[in-house]
Amino acid sequence: MPTENRQIRLEVDELPKQWYNIIPDLPEPLPPPQDPETGPSRVEQLPNLLIRTCLGQEMSTDRWIDIPDGLRELYLQAGRPRPLFRARGLEKALGTPARMYYKSEFYSPTGSHKVNTALAQAYYAREDGYERLATETGAGQWGTALSYAASLVGLKCTVYWVRAVYRWKASRLNFMKMFGAEVHASPSDKTDCGRELYDKDQNHPGSLGIAISEGLEDAQRDPKAAYCLGSVLNHVLLHQTVIGLETQKQFEKADDYPDLVISCLGGGSNFGGFALPFVGDVLTKGKKTKFIAAQSDAAPNLQGEYRYDHADHAEITPLLKMYTLGHQTSLVPIKGDGLRYHGCSPIISLLRHLGYIDTIAYPSDEKHVFQRALMFLRTEGFLPAPESAYSIACAIDEALKCKEEGVEKVIAFNVSGHGFMDMEGYTEVLGLE
Ligand SMILES: Cc1ncc(COP(=O)(O)O)c(C=O)c1O
């Protein structure tokens, strides 16, 4: 078997020195956050909630934003740059003429791409003199990433974790605690907004929107605490562009270029981080690449309405212009729970609205996506996170279309995390017991 391009590596000194901010390259101005018609101003509250540098990045129109040297050190410590693999085993099994490449965010120390922004937010929070970080988590990947980042930079961390997932991921809970984090099942009795729901139903499954409200309320009350969000916001997608920027350099080395860029999408940080540098090439260099965001039909937010909505359940955040299913809509829990969120990042939403991004939503029984993950495991050898199984399913489905149509496309997909702590999910859905 030819080994050429099987693994495309970057040297340590090829780690990007800047992130890519797509805002100045968008075909239309990004609609800004707004206040609802009634109640106190949420927009004016933002400087009290978000880390100063992150808020500056949120509004920035600079195309390139420097990654501080101290943070680049942390990226190196976390094992960046990460390899790009050519999926030759999978291609052979599928008998596809497509050339398939995947980025290996599963090499992350905590198991997902979330460390890329966790390290940035923790780094800036320490610079600003905060002592504690407060956040939400859905799948648990973001909570673990922030617990890890807080520990590396010497801050405390409090995590509100959607109860439906908290209940079944015992090892991930202990993982967060090992980093020194305090973790509460959400809705909890620790905040006013959590208590209101918890008192009515102590088994309330929770949602990411509720957990975000709890993290925000916690940080609002304590001047030494900064609130950190793991997805949706512009600065989060910005930090994640390190993935796509590395991938672009790797494609240059492989002397190839993707026709199709695929990744899974909950709030948009994974998809955005991987795809936005390539979207930039379409917007500014005339490239013809297509983009597909893979979702669950438990939360097909990109098929919702494009309108202003809150990012959280208790309406603490400003209104963001985004594709949304409604911020208080109940969504059925799934194993790939990191994809269960009512809204999609304003940047990705605008690009979708303008026709640059396609989407697919897979059935919420997850049998199809987990079967595809199994095929990937058996041919490529890596166990993906349940969320990443959606990227893989979409990439395989597209490679099979190439086979049917006899076209030789180049397909790039991101495997955003590993599934070592998600075996119960695989066992249940695939009926392995
Ligand atoms: C492994 C993994 N991949 C992808 C995602 C989706 O990321 P986002 O919500 O930013 O789209 C998550 C979210 O938790 C995740 O844990």
PDBQT file of the ligand as one rigid body, heavy atoms in Angstrom, charges set to zero:
ROOT
HETATM    1  C1  LIG A 501     -16.238  16.218  20.504  1.00  0.00    +0.000 C 
HETATM    2  C2  LIG A 501     -17.121  17.352  20.116  1.00  0.00    +0.000 A 
HETATM    3  N1  LIG A 501     -17.229  17.680  18.816  1.00  0.00    +0.000 NA
HETATM    4  C3  LIG A 501     -18.031  18.671  18.407  1.00  0.00    +0.000 A 
HETATM    5  C4  LIG A 501     -18.777  19.394  19.291  1.00  0.00    +0.000 A 
HETATM    6  C5  LIG A 501     -19.659  20.490  18.771  1.00  0.00    +0.000 C 
HETATM    7  O1  LIG A 501     -19.073  21.727  18.978  1.00  0.00    +0.000 OA
HETATM    8  P1  LIG A 501     -19.906  23.039  18.773  1.00  0.00    +0.000 P 
HETATM    9  O2  LIG A 501     -21.061  22.996  19.739  1.00  0.00    +0.000 OA
HETATM   10  O3  LIG A 501     -19.042  24.160  19.084  1.00  0.00    +0.000 OA
HETATM   11  O4  LIG A 501     -20.436  23.036  17.390  1.00  0.00    +0.000 OA
HETATM   12  C6  LIG A 501     -18.714  19.120  20.656  1.00  0.00    +0.000 A 
HETATM   13  C7  LIG A 501     -19.476  19.892  21.628  1.00  0.00    +0.000 C 
HETATM   14  O5  LIG A 501     -19.474  19.634  22.799  1.00  0.00    +0.000 OA
HETATM   15  C8  LIG A 501     -17.853  18.059  21.084  1.00  0.00    +0.000 A 
HETATM   16  O6  LIG A 501     -17.741  17.739  22.385  1.00  0.00    +0.000 OA
ENDROOT
TORSDOF 0
